[in-house]
Amino acid sequence: MAHIVTGRCVNCRYTDCCSVCPVDCFYEIDDPPMLVIDPDTCIDCESCVPECPVNAIYPDSELPECYAEWTEKNADLFEQGENITEKKEPLPGALTLDEIQKREREQGWTIAEPSRAG
């Protein structure tokens, strides 16, 4: 089992999560601009989950159906990225959790937040 970075991270790229990861499994990618997790390196410690300000990281057992495609995307995209281990500024125009939740509601989605969300 691995943790999954979902579409909530796209165009935001908050990096609070990677600074607490004990195995350095986060990768910064540009297409789309976000972070992803190497599923073979992730040890499911859940340290990253409460650190994400937009609750973009889910354990695969809690992944909302509308974000199911991100399991494969994380596995496929991390190899294109650069390993990131330190916090840096989010992307300009990064959304807040409230803004992301509003966008999801407008799409008709009702999404449970990760159980370990901060």
MODELLER restraints for C-alpha pairs under 7 A, 6 or more apart:
rsr = mdl.restraints
at = mdl.atoms
rsr.add(forms.Gaussian(group=physical.xy_distance, feature=features.Distance(at['CA:1:A'], at['CA:60:A']), mean=6.47, stdev=0.5))
rsr.add(forms.Gaussian(group=physical.xy_distance, feature=features.Distance(at['CA:2:A'], at['CA:39:A']), mean=5.27, stdev=0.5))
rsr.add(forms.Gaussian(group=physical.xy_distance, feature=features.Distance(at['CA:2:A'], at['CA:42:A']), mean=5.76, stdev=0.5))
rsr.add(forms.Gaussian(group=physical.xy_distance, feature=features.Distance(at['CA:2:A'], at['CA:43:A']), mean=6.91, stdev=0.5))
rsr.add(forms.Gaussian(group=physical.xy_distance, feature=features.Distance(at['CA:2:A'], at['CA:44:A']), mean=5.72, stdev=0.5))
rsr.add(forms.Gaussian(group=physical.xy_distance, feature=features.Distance(at['CA:2:A'], at['CA:59:A']), mean=6.26, stdev=0.5))
rsr.add(forms.Gaussian(group=physical.xy_distance, feature=features.Distance(at['CA:2:A'], at['CA:60:A']), mean=6.07, stdev=0.5))
rsr.add(forms.Gaussian(group=physical.xy_distance, feature=features.Distance(at['CA:3:A'], at['CA:42:A']), mean=6.97, stdev=0.5))
rsr.add(forms.Gaussian(group=physical.xy_distance, feature=features.Distance(at['CA:3:A'], at['CA:44:A']), mean=6.32, stdev=0.5))
rsr.add(forms.Gaussian(group=physical.xy_distance, feature=features.Distance(at['CA:3:A'], at['CA:57:A']), mean=6.53, stdev=0.5))
rsr.add(forms.Gaussian(group=physical.xy_distance, feature=features.Distance(at['CA:3:A'], at['CA:58:A']), mean=5.52, stdev=0.5))
rsr.add(forms.Gaussian(group=physical.xy_distance, feature=features.Distance(at['CA:3:A'], at['CA:59:A']), mean=4.30, stdev=0.5))
rsr.add(forms.Gaussian(group=physical.xy_distance, feature=features.Distance(at['CA:3:A'], at['CA:60:A']), mean=5.61, stdev=0.5))
rsr.add(forms.Gaussian(group=physical.xy_distance, feature=features.Distance(at['CA:4:A'], at['CA:37:A']), mean=6.44, stdev=0.5))
rsr.add(forms.Gaussian(group=physical.xy_distance, feature=features.Distance(at['CA:4:A'], at['CA:57:A']), mean=5.46, stdev=0.5))
rsr.add(forms.Gaussian(group=physical.xy_distance, feature=features.Distance(at['CA:4:A'], at['CA:58:A']), mean=5.31, stdev=0.5))
rsr.add(forms.Gaussian(group=physical.xy_distance, feature=features.Distance(at['CA:4:A'], at['CA:59:A']), mean=6.18, stdev=0.5))
rsr.add(forms.Gaussian(group=physical.xy_distance, feature=features.Distance(at['CA:4:A'], at['CA:60:A']), mean=6.25, stdev=0.5))
rsr.add(forms.Gaussian(group=physical.xy_distance, feature=features.Distance(at['CA:4:A'], at['CA:70:A']), mean=6.72, stdev=0.5))
rsr.add(forms.Gaussian(group=physical.xy_distance, feature=features.Distance(at['CA:4:A'], at['CA:71:A']), mean=5.91, stdev=0.5))
rsr.add(forms.Gaussian(group=physical.xy_distance, feature=features.Distance(at['CA:4:A'], at['CA:74:A']), mean=6.73, stdev=0.5))
rsr.add(forms.Gaussian(group=physical.xy_distance, feature=features.Distance(at['CA:5:A'], at['CA:35:A']), mean=6.95, stdev=0.5))
rsr.add(forms.Gaussian(group=physical.xy_distance, feature=features.Distance(at['CA:5:A'], at['CA:36:A']), mean=5.48, stdev=0.5))
rsr.add(forms.Gaussian(group=physical.xy_distance, feature=features.Distance(at['CA:5:A'], at['CA:37:A']), mean=6.54, stdev=0.5))
rsr.add(forms.Gaussian(group=physical.xy_distance, feature=features.Distance(at['CA:5:A'], at['CA:56:A']), mean=5.58, stdev=0.5))
rsr.add(forms.Gaussian(group=physical.xy_distance, feature=features.Distance(at['CA:5:A'], at['CA:57:A']), mean=4.52, stdev=0.5))
rsr.add(forms.Gaussian(group=physical.xy_distance, feature=features.Distance(at['CA:5:A'], at['CA:58:A']), mean=6.65, stdev=0.5))
rsr.add(forms.Gaussian(group=physical.xy_distance, feature=features.Distance(at['CA:5:A'], at['CA:70:A']), mean=6.90, stdev=0.5))
rsr.add(forms.Gaussian(group=physical.xy_distance, feature=features.Distance(at['CA:5:A'], at['CA:74:A']), mean=6.94, stdev=0.5))
rsr.add(forms.Gaussian(group=physical.xy_distance, feature=features.Distance(at['CA:6:A'], at['CA:56:A']), mean=5.28, stdev=0.5))
rsr.add(forms.Gaussian(group=physical.xy_distance, feature=features.Distance(at['CA:6:A'], at['CA:57:A']), mean=6.22, stdev=0.5))
rsr.add(forms.Gaussian(group=physical.xy_distance, feature=features.Distance(at['CA:6:A'], at['CA:67:A']), mean=6.12, stdev=0.5))
rsr.add(forms.Gaussian(group=physical.xy_distance, feature=features.Distance(at['CA:6:A'], at['CA:70:A']), mean=5.58, stdev=0.5))
rsr.add(forms.Gaussian(group=physical.xy_distance, feature=features.Distance(at['CA:7:A'], at['CA:67:A']), mean=6.94, stdev=0.5))
rsr.add(forms.Gaussian(group=physical.xy_distance, feature=features.Distance(at['CA:8:A'], at['CA:54:A']), mean=6.84, stdev=0.5))
rsr.add(forms.Gaussian(group=physical.xy_distance, feature=features.Distance(at['CA:8:A'], at['CA:56:A']), mean=5.01, stdev=0.5))
rsr.add(forms.Gaussian(group=physical.xy_distance, feature=features.Distance(at['CA:8:A'], at['CA:100:A']), mean=6.83, stdev=0.5))
rsr.add(forms.Gaussian(group=physical.xy_distance, feature=features.Distance(at['CA:9:A'], at['CA:34:A']), mean=5.45, stdev=0.5))
rsr.add(forms.Gaussian(group=physical.xy_distance, feature=features.Distance(at['CA:9:A'], at['CA:35:A']), mean=6.82, stdev=0.5))
rsr.add(forms.Gaussian(group=physical.xy_distance, feature=features.Distance(at['CA:9:A'], at['CA:56:A']), mean=5.73, stdev=0.5))
rsr.add(forms.Gaussian(group=physical.xy_distance, feature=features.Distance(at['CA:10:A'], at['CA:32:A']), mean=6.22, stdev=0.5))
rsr.add(forms.Gaussian(group=physical.xy_distance, feature=features.Distance(at['CA:10:A'], at['CA:33:A']), mean=5.61, stdev=0.5))
rsr.add(forms.Gaussian(group=physical.xy_distance, feature=features.Distance(at['CA:10:A'], at['CA:34:A']), mean=4.85, stdev=0.5))
rsr.add(forms.Gaussian(group=physical.xy_distance, feature=features.Distance(at['CA:11:A'], at['CA:33:A']), mean=5.28, stdev=0.5))
rsr.add(forms.Gaussian(group=physical.xy_distance, feature=features.Distance(at['CA:11:A'], at['CA:34:A']), mean=6.12, stdev=0.5))
rsr.add(forms.Gaussian(group=physical.xy_distance, feature=features.Distance(at['CA:11:A'], at['CA:91:A']), mean=6.49, stdev=0.5))
rsr.add(forms.Gaussian(group=physical.xy_distance, feature=features.Distance(at['CA:11:A'], at['CA:94:A']), mean=6.22, stdev=0.5))
rsr.add(forms.Gaussian(group=physical.xy_distance, feature=features.Distance(at['CA:12:A'], at['CA:34:A']), mean=6.55, stdev=0.5))
rsr.add(forms.Gaussian(group=physical.xy_distance, feature=features.Distance(at['CA:12:A'], at['CA:90:A']), mean=5.86, stdev=0.5))
rsr.add(forms.Gaussian(group=physical.xy_distance, feature=features.Distance(at['CA:12:A'], at['CA:91:A']), mean=5.21, stdev=0.5))
rsr.add(forms.Gaussian(group=physical.xy_distance, feature=features.Distance(at['CA:12:A'], at['CA:94:A']), mean=4.08, stdev=0.5))
rsr.add(forms.Gaussian(group=physical.xy_distance, feature=features.Distance(at['CA:12:A'], at['CA:95:A']), mean=6.18, stdev=0.5))
rsr.add(forms.Gaussian(group=physical.xy_distance, feature=features.Distance(at['CA:13:A'], at['CA:33:A']), mean=6.78, stdev=0.5))
rsr.add(forms.Gaussian(group=physical.xy_distance, feature=features.Distance(at['CA:13:A'], at['CA:34:A']), mean=4.56, stdev=0.5))
rsr.add(forms.Gaussian(group=physical.xy_distance, feature=features.Distance(at['CA:13:A'], at['CA:35:A']), mean=5.96, stdev=0.5))
rsr.add(forms.Gaussian(group=physical.xy_distance, feature=features.Distance(at['CA:13:A'], at['CA:90:A']), mean=5.24, stdev=0.5))
rsr.add(forms.Gaussian(group=physical.xy_distance, feature=features.Distance(at['CA:13:A'], at['CA:91:A']), mean=5.90, stdev=0.5))
rsr.add(forms.Gaussian(group=physical.xy_distance, feature=features.Distance(at['CA:14:A'], at['CA:89:A']), mean=6.99, stdev=0.5))
rsr.add(forms.Gaussian(group=physical.xy_distance, feature=features.Distance(at['CA:14:A'], at['CA:90:A']), mean=4.64, stdev=0.5))
rsr.add(forms.Gaussian(group=physical.xy_distance, feature=features.Distance(at['CA:15:A'], at['CA:87:A']), mean=4.91, stdev=0.5))
rsr.add(forms.Gaussian(group=physical.xy_distance, feature=features.Distance(at['CA:15:A'], at['CA:88:A']), mean=6.04, stdev=0.5))
rsr.add(forms.Gaussian(group=physical.xy_distance, feature=features.Distance(at['CA:15:A'], at['CA:90:A']), mean=6.80, stdev=0.5))
rsr.add(forms.Gaussian(group=physical.xy_distance, feature=features.Distance(at['CA:16:A'], at['CA:51:A']), mean=5.66, stdev=0.5))
rsr.add(forms.Gaussian(group=physical.xy_distance, feature=features.Distance(at['CA:16:A'], at['CA:52:A']), mean=6.06, stdev=0.5))
rsr.add(forms.Gaussian(group=physical.xy_distance, feature=features.Distance(at['CA:16:A'], at['CA:87:A']), mean=5.37, stdev=0.5))
rsr.add(forms.Gaussian(group=physical.xy_distance, feature=features.Distance(at['CA:17:A'], at['CA:48:A']), mean=4.47, stdev=0.5))
rsr.add(forms.Gaussian(group=physical.xy_distance, feature=features.Distance(at['CA:17:A'], at['CA:51:A']), mean=5.25, stdev=0.5))
rsr.add(forms.Gaussian(group=physical.xy_distance, feature=features.Distance(at['CA:17:A'], at['CA:52:A']), mean=5.72, stdev=0.5))
rsr.add(forms.Gaussian(group=physical.xy_distance, feature=features.Distance(at['CA:18:A'], at['CA:24:A']), mean=6.87, stdev=0.5))
rsr.add(forms.Gaussian(group=physical.xy_distance, feature=features.Distance(at['CA:18:A'], at['CA:26:A']), mean=5.85, stdev=0.5))
rsr.add(forms.Gaussian(group=physical.xy_distance, feature=features.Distance(at['CA:18:A'], at['CA:48:A']), mean=6.93, stdev=0.5))
rsr.add(forms.Gaussian(group=physical.xy_distance, feature=features.Distance(at['CA:18:A'], at['CA:84:A']), mean=6.49, stdev=0.5))
rsr.add(forms.Gaussian(group=physical.xy_distance, feature=features.Distance(at['CA:18:A'], at['CA:85:A']), mean=5.09, stdev=0.5))
rsr.add(forms.Gaussian(group=physical.xy_distance, feature=features.Distance(at['CA:18:A'], at['CA:86:A']), mean=6.17, stdev=0.5))
rsr.add(forms.Gaussian(group=physical.xy_distance, feature=features.Distance(at['CA:18:A'], at['CA:87:A']), mean=6.67, stdev=0.5))
rsr.add(forms.Gaussian(group=physical.xy_distance, feature=features.Distance(at['CA:19:A'], at['CA:85:A']), mean=5.24, stdev=0.5))
rsr.add(forms.Gaussian(group=physical.xy_distance, feature=features.Distance(at['CA:19:A'], at['CA:86:A']), mean=4.73, stdev=0.5))
rsr.add(forms.Gaussian(group=physical.xy_distance, feature=features.Distance(at['CA:19:A'], at['CA:87:A']), mean=5.52, stdev=0.5))
rsr.add(forms.Gaussian(group=physical.xy_distance, feature=features.Distance(at['CA:20:A'], at['CA:47:A']), mean=6.36, stdev=0.5))
rsr.add(forms.Gaussian(group=physical.xy_distance, feature=features.Distance(at['CA:20:A'], at['CA:48:A']), mean=6.29, stdev=0.5))
rsr.add(forms.Gaussian(group=physical.xy_distance, feature=features.Distance(at['CA:21:A'], at['CA:47:A']), mean=6.49, stdev=0.5))
rsr.add(forms.Gaussian(group=physical.xy_distance, feature=features.Distance(at['CA:21:A'], at['CA:48:A']), mean=6.32, stdev=0.5))
rsr.add(forms.Gaussian(group=physical.xy_distance, feature=features.Distance(at['CA:23:A'], at['CA:41:A']), mean=6.78, stdev=0.5))
rsr.add(forms.Gaussian(group=physical.xy_distance, feature=features.Distance(at['CA:23:A'], at['CA:42:A']), mean=6.85, stdev=0.5))
rsr.add(forms.Gaussian(group=physical.xy_distance, feature=features.Distance(at['CA:24:A'], at['CA:85:A']), mean=5.93, stdev=0.5))
rsr.add(forms.Gaussian(group=physical.xy_distance, feature=features.Distance(at['CA:25:A'], at['CA:37:A']), mean=5.47, stdev=0.5))
rsr.add(forms.Gaussian(group=physical.xy_distance, feature=features.Distance(at['CA:25:A'], at['CA:38:A']), mean=5.26, stdev=0.5))
rsr.add(forms.Gaussian(group=physical.xy_distance, feature=features.Distance(at['CA:25:A'], at['CA:41:A']), mean=5.58, stdev=0.5))
rsr.add(forms.Gaussian(group=physical.xy_distance, feature=features.Distance(at['CA:25:A'], at['CA:42:A']), mean=5.73, stdev=0.5))
rsr.add(forms.Gaussian(group=physical.xy_distance, feature=features.Distance(at['CA:26:A'], at['CA:35:A']), mean=6.42, stdev=0.5))
rsr.add(forms.Gaussian(group=physical.xy_distance, feature=features.Distance(at['CA:26:A'], at['CA:36:A']), mean=5.70, stdev=0.5))
rsr.add(forms.Gaussian(group=physical.xy_distance, feature=features.Distance(at['CA:26:A'], at['CA:37:A']), mean=4.68, stdev=0.5))
rsr.add(forms.Gaussian(group=physical.xy_distance, feature=features.Distance(at['CA:26:A'], at['CA:38:A']), mean=6.47, stdev=0.5))
rsr.add(forms.Gaussian(group=physical.xy_distance, feature=features.Distance(at['CA:26:A'], at['CA:83:A']), mean=5.89, stdev=0.5))
rsr.add(forms.Gaussian(group=physical.xy_distance, feature=features.Distance(at['CA:26:A'], at['CA:84:A']), mean=5.79, stdev=0.5))
rsr.add(forms.Gaussian(group=physical.xy_distance, feature=features.Distance(at['CA:27:A'], at['CA:35:A']), mean=5.44, stdev=0.5))
rsr.add(forms.Gaussian(group=physical.xy_distance, feature=features.Distance(at['CA:27:A'], at['CA:36:A']), mean=5.31, stdev=0.5))
rsr.add(forms.Gaussian(group=physical.xy_distance, feature=features.Distance(at['CA:27:A'], at['CA:37:A']), mean=6.19, stdev=0.5))
rsr.add(forms.Gaussian(group=physical.xy_distance, feature=features.Distance(at['CA:27:A'], at['CA:78:A']), mean=5.60, stdev=0.5))
rsr.add(forms.Gaussian(group=physical.xy_distance, feature=features.Distance(at['CA:27:A'], at['CA:81:A']), mean=5.22, stdev=0.5))
rsr.add(forms.Gaussian(group=physical.xy_distance, feature=features.Distance(at['CA:27:A'], at['CA:82:A']), mean=5.16, stdev=0.5))
rsr.add(forms.Gaussian(group=physical.xy_distance, feature=features.Distance(at['CA:27:A'], at['CA:83:A']), mean=4.36, stdev=0.5))
rsr.add(forms.Gaussian(group=physical.xy_distance, feature=features.Distance(at['CA:27:A'], at['CA:84:A']), mean=5.49, stdev=0.5))
rsr.add(forms.Gaussian(group=physical.xy_distance, feature=features.Distance(at['CA:28:A'], at['CA:34:A']), mean=6.06, stdev=0.5))
rsr.add(forms.Gaussian(group=physical.xy_distance, feature=features.Distance(at['CA:28:A'], at['CA:35:A']), mean=4.57, stdev=0.5))
rsr.add(forms.Gaussian(group=physical.xy_distance, feature=features.Distance(at['CA:28:A'], at['CA:36:A']), mean=6.61, stdev=0.5))
rsr.add(forms.Gaussian(group=physical.xy_distance, feature=features.Distance(at['CA:28:A'], at['CA:81:A']), mean=5.12, stdev=0.5))
rsr.add(forms.Gaussian(group=physical.xy_distance, feature=features.Distance(at['CA:28:A'], at['CA:82:A']), mean=5.26, stdev=0.5))
rsr.add(forms.Gaussian(group=physical.xy_distance, feature=features.Distance(at['CA:28:A'], at['CA:83:A']), mean=6.33, stdev=0.5))
rsr.add(forms.Gaussian(group=physical.xy_distance, feature=features.Distance(at['CA:28:A'], at['CA:84:A']), mean=6.26, stdev=0.5))
rsr.add(forms.Gaussian(group=physical.xy_distance, feature=features.Distance(at['CA:29:A'], at['CA:35:A']), mean=6.00, stdev=0.5))
rsr.add(forms.Gaussian(group=physical.xy_distance, feature=features.Distance(at['CA:29:A'], at['CA:80:A']), mean=6.66, stdev=0.5))
rsr.add(forms.Gaussian(group=physical.xy_distance, feature=features.Distance(at['CA:29:A'], at['CA:81:A']), mean=4.52, stdev=0.5))
rsr.add(forms.Gaussian(group=physical.xy_distance, feature=features.Distance(at['CA:29:A'], at['CA:82:A']), mean=6.76, stdev=0.5))
rsr.add(forms.Gaussian(group=physical.xy_distance, feature=features.Distance(at['CA:36:A'], at['CA:74:A']), mean=5.17, stdev=0.5))
rsr.add(forms.Gaussian(group=physical.xy_distance, feature=features.Distance(at['CA:36:A'], at['CA:78:A']), mean=5.82, stdev=0.5))
rsr.add(forms.Gaussian(group=physical.xy_distance, feature=features.Distance(at['CA:37:A'], at['CA:74:A']), mean=5.70, stdev=0.5))
rsr.add(forms.Gaussian(group=physical.xy_distance, feature=features.Distance(at['CA:37:A'], at['CA:78:A']), mean=6.39, stdev=0.5))
rsr.add(forms.Gaussian(group=physical.xy_distance, feature=features.Distance(at['CA:38:A'], at['CA:74:A']), mean=6.65, stdev=0.5))
rsr.add(forms.Gaussian(group=physical.xy_distance, feature=features.Distance(at['CA:38:A'], at['CA:75:A']), mean=6.07, stdev=0.5))
rsr.add(forms.Gaussian(group=physical.xy_distance, feature=features.Distance(at['CA:38:A'], at['CA:78:A']), mean=5.78, stdev=0.5))
rsr.add(forms.Gaussian(group=physical.xy_distance, feature=features.Distance(at['CA:39:A'], at['CA:75:A']), mean=6.10, stdev=0.5))
rsr.add(forms.Gaussian(group=physical.xy_distance, feature=features.Distance(at['CA:49:A'], at['CA:55:A']), mean=6.89, stdev=0.5))
rsr.add(forms.Gaussian(group=physical.xy_distance, feature=features.Distance(at['CA:49:A'], at['CA:57:A']), mean=5.56, stdev=0.5))
rsr.add(forms.Gaussian(group=physical.xy_distance, feature=features.Distance(at['CA:49:A'], at['CA:58:A']), mean=6.88, stdev=0.5))
rsr.add(forms.Gaussian(group=physical.xy_distance, feature=features.Distance(at['CA:49:A'], at['CA:116:A']), mean=6.05, stdev=0.5))
rsr.add(forms.Gaussian(group=physical.xy_distance, feature=features.Distance(at['CA:49:A'], at['CA:117:A']), mean=5.59, stdev=0.5))
rsr.add(forms.Gaussian(group=physical.xy_distance, feature=features.Distance(at['CA:50:A'], at['CA:116:A']), mean=5.78, stdev=0.5))
rsr.add(forms.Gaussian(group=physical.xy_distance, feature=features.Distance(at['CA:50:A'], at['CA:117:A']), mean=4.30, stdev=0.5))
rsr.add(forms.Gaussian(group=physical.xy_distance, feature=features.Distance(at['CA:50:A'], at['CA:118:A']), mean=3.91, stdev=0.5))
rsr.add(forms.Gaussian(group=physical.xy_distance, feature=features.Distance(at['CA:51:A'], at['CA:118:A']), mean=6.37, stdev=0.5))
rsr.add(forms.Gaussian(group=physical.xy_distance, feature=features.Distance(at['CA:53:A'], at['CA:97:A']), mean=6.68, stdev=0.5))
rsr.add(forms.Gaussian(group=physical.xy_distance, feature=features.Distance(at['CA:54:A'], at['CA:96:A']), mean=6.26, stdev=0.5))
rsr.add(forms.Gaussian(group=physical.xy_distance, feature=features.Distance(at['CA:54:A'], at['CA:97:A']), mean=4.44, stdev=0.5))
rsr.add(forms.Gaussian(group=physical.xy_distance, feature=features.Distance(at['CA:55:A'], at['CA:113:A']), mean=6.72, stdev=0.5))
rsr.add(forms.Gaussian(group=physical.xy_distance, feature=features.Distance(at['CA:55:A'], at['CA:114:A']), mean=6.73, stdev=0.5))
rsr.add(forms.Gaussian(group=physical.xy_distance, feature=features.Distance(at['CA:55:A'], at['CA:117:A']), mean=6.11, stdev=0.5))
rsr.add(forms.Gaussian(group=physical.xy_distance, feature=features.Distance(at['CA:58:A'], at['CA:114:A']), mean=5.61, stdev=0.5))
rsr.add(forms.Gaussian(group=physical.xy_distance, feature=features.Distance(at['CA:62:A'], at['CA:114:A']), mean=6.78, stdev=0.5))
rsr.add(forms.Gaussian(group=physical.xy_distance, feature=features.Distance(at['CA:64:A'], at['CA:111:A']), mean=6.52, stdev=0.5))
